[in-house]
Amino acid sequence: MTDLPTSAEATTVVLSAQGTEATIEPQHGCRLASLRVGGTELLRQGPKYGSFVMAPWCGRTAQGRFRNGGEMYQLPLNNRGHAIHGTVRDGIWRQAPGATATKASFTYDLTDPWPWEGRVTQVVELAGDGGSLTLKLAVETFDVSFPAQAGWHPWFARNLGRGGEDVRIDFSPEWQEERGEDHIPTGARIEPRPGPWDDCFGMPGGVDVTLTWPSELSLRLTSRAEYVVVYDEPEDAVCVEPQSGPPNGLNSHPRQVTPLDPLELTTTWAWQRL
């Protein structure tokens, strides 16, 4: 296939296969702005929505503070006294060479306010039959080792707007992270509780969540990540967020990224008409 244009500030990229279209906006945090299956939009629309990348941390970092070795670092606060969802979701990413009609890669170089130099890469690949989408993330350091997290924050439409029922969420987590009044996990693991949720769950065998719009479409979201945040409080959307660690994980579950050991994560969304 012919390579697509490459730009330091790439414009919108559309991948397509067999009636499915995935639209990526590298100039807007490399967000997956749209996922249309047979003309039906699966993602909530709007500049804050779609599906965005969380890196180099996921969810809230308490008071924006964390340690690397013996030194304390302070991140800018942007959510009720905490630092939330990383630094890359609003940045301008670069499209890498070699894109095709169904696959494209993008990079973002970490800079202030993140204390260290590094790079985040996202690869977006649509299956040739149009029946699934695979997203891959990598966080690497150029020199100094640092703790990091990575994940995705998709906003799925609660209702597909075709006169059908609202979506149903089906998953079987092993535990739920107890959430304090400040929305930071307390460190305790509790039995999963019924929703509505803005909570993190543990799935040590890998994230496996099914969204079903009855009589319309079923979407199975899987990942080898062991944590997933489910947020279904909004009236018009539900979020299922596979991530490499729980909220405040830079403090509670630091995963050190070294020059020889990047952080890598993959999720696949597969769907079928009902």
Protein Blocks (a to p, Z undefined) as FASTA:
>chain_A
ZZddddfbdcdddddeehiacdddfknoppafbdceehiafbdcdjklmjddddfbehja
ehhiacehjbccddddfeehiaehijmlmmccdddehiafkbccdddddddfbfbdcddd
ddddddfklpaccdddddddfkbgcdddddddddddfbgolopacdddddddfbdcdddf
kopaehiacdddddddddddddfkopadddddehibccddddfbfbdcddfkbmkbccdd
ddfbdehklmmmcccddfklccddddddddddZZ
